[in-house]
Amino acid sequence: RLKKVEDECKLKEEERVNLELELTEVKESLKKALNGGVTLGLTIEPKTGSSSPQ
């Protein structure tokens, strides 16, 4: 029983670490985008008060 719990714990820990790495990458991409960089071929433009087409 203890062995099973330890294995599950290891799996969950791996999952958590992977999610954390992914989150860090997303944060970096967002930071670059907000600093005027281009991320994944998309540019992020600041939204104006109205959403009408120009």
N, C-alpha and C positions, 0 to 999 in steps of 0.2 A: 504493500500500500504506500509506504513512504517513498519508495523508488518511483512509483507512478506519479506521485505528487511532485517530486523533484523534477522529473522529466517534463511535466506540464509547466512547471515554473520556468524551466529553461526555455521552453518554446515561447511562453508569454514574454519573457525577457528579450528574446531575439526579436519578436514582433514589435515590442516597444522601442527597441534600439532602431529598427528599420524605420518605424514611423517617425522617430525623432530626427533621423538623418534626412528623411523626405521633407519634414517640416523645415529643417534648416535650409535645404535647397530652395524650397518655395519662398522662404523669407528673403534669401539672397536675391532670387529672381525679382521679387517684388521691390526690393530696395533698388536694384539696378533700374527697373522700369520707372520707379518714382524719381530717380535721378536723371531721367531723360534717356536712358538706354533703351535699346530695343530687345525685347525678350520673346523668344519663340516666334519671331517675325511679326509680332504685334506691337503697336505703339499704344500707349495709354494716354488718352487726352483728357485734360480736366473737363469735367462736366460744367456747363453753364446753368444758370437758373432755369431756363426753359429747355424742354426736350424737343422743340420743333426743328425740323430739318432746315439747313441753311441754304 
